Amino acid sequence: MALQTDINRRVIVTCAVTGAGDTVGRHPAIPVTPQQIADAALEAAKAGATVAHIHVRNPETGKPSRDPALYREVVDRIRSSGVDIIINLTAGMGGDLVIGPQDDPTKFGPDTDLVGGIDRLPHVEQLLPEICTLDCGSLNFGDGSLVYVSTPDILRKQAKRIQELGVKPELEIFDTGNLWFARKMVEEGLLDAPPLFQLCLGIPWGAPVNTRTMAYQVGELPKNAVWAAFGIGRNQFPMVAQAILLGGHVRVGLEDNLYLDKGVYASNGTLTERAVKIIEILGSKVASPDEARDILKLKKR
């Protein structure tokens, strides 16, 4: 595959506002309640974000949740606000498998939350966002015994159902095998054109976060792909610049990075503002939601 090297002139900015990670308690203002998550999405939109990527959390514990009622409240608040931002709901929850001790690995840990592919989609079926994620492979997720499970059978079923719903899947690529299989789903007709790829760099133990990795993965994309990339932690902003230079779109947000500068806590708004500044310094401009809908061929809700 040929590597696209033209600087992107219209850049879609996604803000991932809370995520499912263990960040509550590590930052003074991680969005937890549906109102806080919706407010964070609107804050990002007003700072220039094109897309809000949304997880929900249990309001009492701060733990990740896949409760459709929580998603509905977040989405209703955003849609009724009068602020135009593309909604991207995660469909990755329900893939966590915590392997048991070595003498009994099938005694799965209490944080296991493993369901089939279709059972990861009820909130998408009910709310019909413009975009939802599709995590394109299994992964040893960090140190310890957590495995994220997303098998070829699960992915094909999810992709087919998402296609039937008329929602655009954002193909989350955590390693090179994920990209290989996502291309296979394109070939099988499970993904409508143009396919949307998100290159996720720096998540242990997936693809490392560096220029070489991003450039290699971009070179392996289908010719008609639209793609974005992000790096976690302190690599968030260098990867914003790198993605633009390679012709892609970008993602920032508290899901991936808690700090604006060393020792300075970020908000979703300040992270978005910094990304917008980088985009403009590089001679590009942020795509509006309607421009992004045109680029991605979305069905506006």
N, C-alpha and C positions, 0 to 999 in steps of 0.2 A: 504494500500500500504506500502511496506517496504521502510524504509528510507535508501538511499544510503549514506554510511559514508566513503568510501575509498577516500583518497586524490586524486584529479585529477592530472595525470601526464602529460597530453598534454592539454594545456589550450588555448582555442580560446579567443582572446582579440578583443572585438568590441570597436571602438571609435565612439561615437555619437558627431559629430563635431560641430553642431550648434543648432539643435532643432527648436522648434516653440515658445519657451517661450519669455517673455518680458525681455530679457537679454541685448539687444542693449542699450548702455548708462550705463549699470552697469559693463561693462568690456571694456577696451580700444580696444580690437581686436576681437570682435565677428565676425566670417565670415558671410558676407552678400551677396556679389556678387557671381555669379557662379564661377568666377576665384578664389575668396577667399575660397569658400567652397571646390572646387577641390584641391586647394593648401593645405588646412587643412587636407583633407583626405590623401594626399600624404605625408604630414609631419608626420601624425600618422603612416602610413605604414612604413616609414623609421625609426620610433622609435620602431617598433615592432608589430603594430596592424595587426591583421589578417583580420578584417572586418571593413569597414567604413559604419556607419549608417548615412543616408543623408536625411535632409530636405532642402528645398530651401526657400529663402526669396525674397521679392520685393526689387530689388537693390536700388530703390529710397527711400523707407520708412523703410526698415528693417523688415517690418511685414511679417508674414508667408504667403506662397503662395503655390498653387498647379498647377502652370502653367507648362504644359509639356515641353515647350520650355526652361525654366530655368533648369529643370531636364536634358534635353538632353544636354545642354551645359556642365553641371557639369560632367555627365557620359562620354561624348565624351572626355573631357579633361583628365579624369582619365584613360580611356581605351587607349588613344593615348600616355600616358606618358611612357609606358614601365615598370611601377611599378605594380607588381602583388598584388592586394588587392581585396577581395571579396566585391562587392557592395550590400548594403542592403538599399533599398529605402523605406521611410515611405509610408504607404498607409492609414494613420490615419487622414489625412487632409480632411475636409468636414464633420466633426462630431460635430462642435461647435454650441451649442444652448444657447443663452443668454436669460433667462426668463425675461419677462417684470415686471413692478412694481406690487405689490400685488393686486392693484385694477384692473389691466389689464395684467395678466401674459402672455397672448398670443400676446401682443405687444412686439415682440422680439427685443432685443438690436441690434445696428448697427454692432456689431462684430460677429453676427450670420453667420455661414457658414455651412449650413446643406444640404447635398445632399445624394442621395441613395448610396448603397454599390458599385455598378458597376461604378458610376460616380466618385468614389474615386480612380479608377484604370487606367485611360487612360495612364499615364506615365509608369506604369508597363507594360501595353499591348504593348506600343510602344518600350520600351527600354529593356525589358526582363532581369532585373537584376537577379542575382543568388538567392537573398533573398528579400522579402518585408515583412513589418510588417502587423499584423492583430490584432487590439486592441479588446480584447475578452469580452467586456462588456461596459455598460454605467456607468458613474461615475460623482458624484458631484465634479467638478474639482476646488479645492481650495475654499476659502471664496467667498461670493458674489452669483451670479446667473448663473454662467457658468456650464452647464451640457454637458459632452461629451456623444454623443448618438451613441450606437452601439448595436442594438437590435439583438435577435436571427435570425430574418428573414434577416436582413442586413448581418450578419456574415455568414450565410449559403450561401447566394448568392456570397459574396466575396470569401469565401473559395473555392467554386466550380469553380469559374472563375480562381482563382490563380492556382488551381490544373490543369485546362485545359491548362494553359500557361506554365506549367512545372517549375514554380517558387516555391521556398521553403518559406512558410509563417513562420515568426517568431511570435509566439503567445504571444502577450504582455498581461501580467497578472498583473492587478492593484489591484485586491482583490480576495478573495477566491471563490466567485461566478463565476468570470471570468475563473478560473481554472476548476471549475466544468463543465462549458459549453464547454470549450476547449476539455475536456475529452469526452464529448458527441459527439463533431464533429469528434474526432478520432474514436469513436465507429460507427459513421454513414458513415465512409469511405471517409470523405471530406478532410482528411489530410494524405498525403503519409508518410510512415515510412522512417526514424524515425521522430516523431514530435519534433519540436524545440520550447521550452518554454523560455520566458524571464520574470523573476520575478522582477517586478518593485516595489521597496520598498521606502516608505517615501513620496510619492506624496499625498498631502492633497486632498481629504479625502479617500484615498485608504488604502492599507495594510501598517501598521507601519513598520518602519525600525528597526529591531532588530534580534538577533540570533534566538529567538523562532519562529518568523513569518517565516523566511526563512526555518528553519528546518521543520516546519509544512507543508509548501507548497511543499517542496521537497518530503515529505512522501506521498503526495497526487498525485504525478505525475504518469502517465502510466509507466509501467516497461521498455518500450523501448525508453523512452523520452531522448533527449539530452536537457540540460537546462543550462541557464546562469542566473545571477542575478546582480542587481546593487542597490546601495543606493544613494540618492541625497545629495548634500552639503558635509558637513564635514564627513558624513558617507560613502562617496564613497570608500575610501581605506579600512576601516574595513570590508566592505561587499565584497571587492575583496578577502581578506584573508578568510572570512567565506565561500564564494562560493567554493573556491579551496578545503578547508578542508572538505566540504560536497560532493565533487565530481563534481562540476559544472564548468562552464565557466564564463567569467567576461565581464563587460562593464564599460568604463570610458568615459570622454569627456566633452566638454564645455556645451553640452546640459544639463548635470546633475549637474555640479559643476564648479564654476568659479575660485577656489583658489587651489594652490598647497600646501600652508601652510597659516597660519593665516596672513592676510594682504599681501600675495604674489600672484599676479595674475598668473593663469596657462595658458598654451597653450595646444592644443590637443597633441602636441609632449611631453611636460613635464608630462602630466597626464598619457600618455601611458608608458613613461619611468618608472614612479613610479610603475605602475601596473606590468610591466615586472620584476622590481626588487623584488617586493613582491612575484611574482610567483617563481622566481629563489631561493629566500631565503627559501621558503617552499619546495624546492626540486623538483619542477616541471619545465617544459619548455613550452615556447610559441609554439603553433601549427602554422606551416606555412600555407599559403592559400591552398596549395595542400593537406596537412594533414587534414585541416578543411573540404575541399570538400569531402574527403574520409569519415570522421566522420559523416557528414551531408547528404551524398549521393546527392550532388549538381550536377546540369548540368552546366558545365563550359561554359561561353559565350565567 
